[in-house]
Amino acid sequence: MALKATIHKAHVQIADMDRGIYAAHALTLARHPSETDERMLLRVLAFALHVPADDHHGTLDFGVGLSDPDAPDVFQRDLTGEILHWIELGQPDERRLQKASSRSEQVSVYSYAASTPIWWAGIVNKLDRMDKVAVWQIPAESSAELAKLVERSMQWQVTIQDGTVWITDGPRTVEITPILLKDRRTKYA
């Protein structure tokens, strides 16, 4: 018998001072049995970092998660159904990033494991031709701290200023400063 997804609810108030976005979002997350708390909450972080100011160009949604390995983790579709922004978590290979680039206008990758430097060293030169791809590293210690905020029902305040993210659930606060490894249109020699 297959294991079922665990449902989590998150009420997230976002104050993104870098982009001038202030909004509240009620999110429902289905955590696949093989997905960790850390990875699930990184989907929420990616959502907070990329949520659009309005829905004139479509909304930001969660993918079906690990149950469909070909789908993005988080994505924005325009009103015609085309994917504008494909967001990946982890350490995807170059073929996956090429596929994402061919299906969307922009791709963001958030790598969060302690092994990110090893993965990055092996893929950096292969990204020369992928000018739609941006790659960020979430420090492993920060993502591990984020995982400690997991609850079945979460109330979060997310503040983003000068590239740093503060996530608080009231008594606990996690500070995360994503490290840009590759910006879109950056070429490496």
Helices and strands as residue ranges (DSSP letters): E 6-16, E 21-31, H 37-50, E 60-62, G 65-67, E 74-77, E 83-89, H 94-103, E 104-111, H 116-123, G 124-127, E 133-137, H 140-147, E 153-161, E 164-168, E 173-176, E 179-182
